[in-house]
Amino acid sequence: MQKLTTWLWFDTEAEKAAEFYTSVFPDARVTDVSYYGEAGPRPAGTVMTVSFELLGREFVALNGGSDHKIEGVGVSFMVDCESQEEVDRYWSKLADGGQEIACGWVTDRYGLAWQIVPRRLRELLSDPDSERAQRAMAAMLKMTKIEVDELERAVAAA
């Protein structure tokens, strides 16, 4: 087990959410499902936790209910993408039923925030030529989903 595990709190959707997330990422899988027993607080046999792996990291989805949910916690997951095709694939799956925000951010149908970031954006933002880096930043700030071709055009413009 990894030293730090991310827990995701749901009312009753933990199993559906874990199935959704493991369908989005390659080499992902559900590793365990546990159920509430007679001691509750949910009815016996109700899914309590779903452990799953995404990209080599362990997560646990908890059906903790809405009574004790921690509100306002700022958590997002950044997905480092090697290509525009990878950006497009993750974006379309995660945005389905969710909300496209800005600058590569999207919330999925369960309300989790994701940053779908092409590696090329990070390279351009750290360009030693600060003018090129600033053009990349300005272009990115106008985007919802990050488009590598548009970034490259903005950086090439003089």
C-alpha positions in Angstrom: 0.0 0.0 0.0 1.2 3.5 -0.8 2.0 5.8 2.1 -0.7 8.4 1.1 -4.0 7.2 -0.3 -6.6 9.6 -1.7 -10.2 9.0 -0.4 -13.1 10.3 -2.4 -16.4 10.9 -0.5 -19.7 10.1 -2.1 -23.2 9.8 -0.8 -24.2 6.6 -2.6 -22.3 6.7 -5.9 -18.9 5.2 -4.9 -19.2 2.0 -6.9 -20.5 3.7 -10.0 -17.8 6.4 -9.8 -15.0 3.8 -9.4 -16.3 1.9 -12.4 -16.4 5.1 -14.4 -12.9 6.2 -13.4 -11.4 2.7 -14.2 -13.1 2.8 -17.6 -11.4 6.1 -18.4 -7.8 5.2 -17.7 -5.7 2.4 -19.1 -4.4 -0.3 -16.7 -7.0 0.8 -14.1 -8.9 -1.6 -12.0 -11.2 -2.1 -9.0 -9.2 -3.9 -6.3 -11.7 -4.4 -3.5 -15.2 -3.7 -2.5 -16.3 -3.7 1.2 -19.8 -3.5 2.6 -21.5 -2.1 5.6 -22.5 -4.7 8.2 -25.2 -4.9 10.8 -23.5 -2.1 12.9 -24.4 0.4 10.1 -24.6 3.3 9.8 -26.0 2.3 6.4 -28.1 -0.8 5.8 -26.1 -4.1 5.9 -24.9 -5.1 2.5 -24.7 -1.6 1.2 -21.4 -0.8 -0.5 -19.1 1.1 2.0 -15.8 1.4 0.1 -14.4 0.7 -3.3 -10.7 0.5 -3.6 -9.3 1.1 -7.1 -6.1 1.9 -9.0 -5.6 4.6 -11.6 -2.2 5.0 -13.3 -0.5 3.1 -10.5 -2.1 5.1 -7.7 -4.5 3.7 -5.1 -7.8 5.4 -4.4 -10.7 4.6 -2.1 -14.2 5.7 -2.8 -16.4 5.9 0.3 -20.2 5.9 0.5 -20.1 8.1 3.5 -23.4 9.8 3.0 -24.3 13.5 2.9 -24.6 14.0 6.7 -20.9 14.3 7.4 -19.4 15.2 4.0 -16.6 17.7 4.2 -17.6 20.7 2.0 -15.3 23.0 0.1 -12.2 20.9 0.0 -10.1 22.0 -3.0 -8.9 18.8 -4.7 -8.1 18.2 -8.3 -6.2 15.6 -10.3 -3.8 16.5 -13.0 -3.5 14.1 -15.9 -0.2 14.5 -17.8 -0.9 13.8 -21.5 1.7 13.0 -24.1 -0.4 14.0 -27.1 -3.4 16.0 -28.2 -5.1 12.6 -28.9 -4.7 11.7 -25.2 -6.0 15.1 -24.1 -9.0 14.7 -26.3 -9.7 11.1 -25.1 -9.6 12.0 -21.4 -11.4 15.3 -21.9 -14.4 13.7 -23.8 -14.8 11.0 -21.2 -14.5 13.1 -18.1 -16.6 16.0 -19.4 -19.4 13.6 -20.3 -22.1 14.5 -17.8 -19.7 17.0 -16.1 -18.7 20.6 -16.8 -15.9 22.0 -19.0 -14.4 24.9 -17.1 -11.3 26.7 -18.4 -7.6 26.3 -18.9 -7.7 22.5 -19.1 -10.0 22.1 -16.1 -13.1 19.9 -16.2 -15.3 18.5 -13.5 -16.7 15.0 -14.0 -20.3 13.9 -13.5 -19.5 13.2 -9.8 -18.1 16.7 -9.2 -14.4 15.9 -9.1 -12.1 18.4 -10.7 -9.5 17.3 -13.3 -6.7 19.1 -15.1 -6.1 17.6 -18.5 -2.7 18.9 -19.4 -0.6 18.2 -22.5 3.1 17.9 -21.6 3.8 20.4 -24.4 2.0 23.1 -22.4 4.3 22.7 -19.5 7.3 22.7 -21.9 6.1 26.0 -23.5 5.4 27.7 -20.2 8.9 27.0 -19.1 10.5 28.1 -22.3 13.8 30.1 -21.6 12.5 32.7 -24.0 10.1 34.5 -21.7 8.2 36.1 -24.5 7.4 32.7 -26.0 6.4 31.4 -22.6 4.1 34.4 -22.1 2.5 33.9 -25.5 1.8 30.3 -24.5 0.3 31.4 -21.2 -1.9 34.0 -22.9 -3.2 31.4 -25.4 -3.8 28.9 -22.7 -5.9 31.4 -20.7 -8.3 31.7 -23.6 -8.9 28.0 -23.9 -11.3 25.6 -22.2 -9.7 22.3 -23.4 -6.0 22.8 -24.1 -5.2 22.6 -27.9 -1.5 22.0 -28.6 -1.7 23.3 -32.2 -3.1 26.6 -31.0 -0.4 26.9 -28.4 2.3 26.2 -31.0 0.7 28.9 -33.3 0.7 31.4 -30.5 4.3 30.7 -29.5 5.4 31.0 -33.2 3.7 34.4 -33.7 6.2 37.2 -33.3 
